[in-house]
Amino acid sequence: MPRRPLARLSLLSAVLPLALACSPDSSDAGKAPQSPKPTEPASTASASSAQPSVAQPPELDKTETLAASQDETHGSRRIEFDKGKQGDALIVAVRCQGKGTIKVTVKPVNIGFPLECVDGEVTTTYNQVGVKGVENKGTVSVQAPSAVRWSMTIGRGEAAAPEPPESPDAE
């Protein structure tokens, strides 16, 4: 089975402002480079006839374990997840369709990200959070306009190794 694009971000501090790397995609094929800049999508593929459906939550790969999922939903919702293993990262994968922005917040680590959803197109975004505290139980809250349909998968997996920071000359 082909791997889906995945953006990974390994953070070392316990409390961070709302920031997270994410990889928007309209298909589940290929693998993106690790640790993209948060303002640059890791990969954007063109829509194909095998476009995923928002009715089904995004899939995890075989090395990741399911912590919670939410089938197709309209509006806002809060999803609880159980405690994980020490050292594992938390994966939050969201699939949406419809015009509007949804806001996703992960507690208790105070991490969040917005996701711009498009009318007539299914967008899938995978996020990996590797900060201290994600191994604890918590909740993912989604604030979404009623015009947006979304589904979500919360998982746990091995944290990506951090990459060295880019030098200012590396362009």
N, C-alpha and C positions, 0 to 999 in steps of 0.2 A: 504494500500500500504506500503511495507517495506521501511524503511528509508535507505538512502544511507550513506556510511561512510562520515564523515565530520570532518575536523580538524578546530579548532577555535583558534584564537590567539587574545587576547585583549591587545593592546598596549596603553600606556598613553601619550607618547610624540608626539608632532606635526610633527616633521620631523625626519625620521629614514633612515638609510642606506637601501639598497635593501635587505630586509629580510622578510620572511613570512612563516608561517606554512602551510603545504599542505598535502593532503592525496591522494596518487595515488591509483587507484583501477581499476580493470577490470570488476567490476559488480556494481550494484546500490543497494545492500542489506546490512542490518545491520547498526549499529551505532558505530562509533569509540569513544574511550575516548577523552575527551576534552583536549586541550593544550598539544599535544605531543611535544617533543623536535624537532626543525626544521630539524635536521639531521636524525630523525627516522620517517619513514612513520607510520601513525596512524593505518593503516590496509591495507593489501594486500590480496585480495581474488584471488583464482585461476579462470582462464577463464572457462566459462561454455558455453553450447550450446545456452543460452539466452544472449549472449554477446551483449552489446549495440552497436549501429552503430554510426560512426562518422558523418553520414549524418544528424543526429538530435542532436541539442545542449543538454547538460545535463539538467535534470529537477530540479526545486526547490521544496521544500516541501510546504505543505499548509500554513505554517506560514510565508513564505517568498514571497516578491513581485518582479515581473520582472522589471528590469530597462532597459535592452537591451539584444539582442541575435544576434548571427551570425551563420547561417547554414554552412554546409561544405564549407571550404575554403582552397585554396593552397596559400602558400607564405605569405607575410606580410600584415597587415591590421590594421586600427585604428578604434575603436568603441567608440562612444560618449554615455554617460549616463547622465540623468537629476538629478537635486537636489533631495535629499531624506529628511526624517525626522531626526531631531536632535536626536542623541543617537543611531540610527540604524547603524548596521555594513554593510559593503559592501561585497558582496559575488561574487567571480570570479570563475566560474567552467569551466574547459577546458577539452575537449575530443580530443584525437589525435591518429593518426596511421601513420606509416611510419618511416623509420630510420632517426633520427636526433634530435636535441635539439631546442625547441622553447623558446623564451624569452618573458615574459609577464611583462609589466610595467604599473602601475596605476598612473595617474597624476590627481590632483596636489599633491598627498601625497608622491610621490617618493618612492613607494613600488614596488618591482618586484620579480620575481622568474623564474628559468629555469624549463623546463619540458622535460625530456628525453622521446622521443616517440620511439616505437618499430615497426619494420616491421612485418606485419601479426598479430598484437595484438592491440586492442583498449584500451587505457589508459585514465581514467577519474580522474581528480584531482579537489577537492573542496577546496577553500581558503576563509577564512573569515577575513576581515581586520576591526579592531575596533579602529582606531586611529582618533584623532581630524582632521577634514577636510574631511573625507569620505562622510559626508552628503552633501557636495557641488557637483555641476555637475563636470564632468571630462571626461577623456578618458582612455581606456585601449588599449595599443599598443601591437601588437604581431609581433615579428620578427621570421619568420619561413622559413626553406629551402623549395624549391618547391616540394621536394619529400614527405613532410609531409602534410597530410590532417588533418584539425582540425575544431572544432566548439566550440562555447562559449556561456555561459549564464552569465549575470551580474544581480545580484539581491540585494535586501536589506532585512535585517531581524534583529531581536533582537540580540544584542551583547551578547556573552557568558560571564558569570561571570568569572573573572580571578581566576586561581587557585594559591595557595601559592607556592613559589619556592621550588623545591626539595632540600633536604639537601644532602651534598656530601656523606653521609653514606647510603643513600637510594638505595642500589643496591641489 
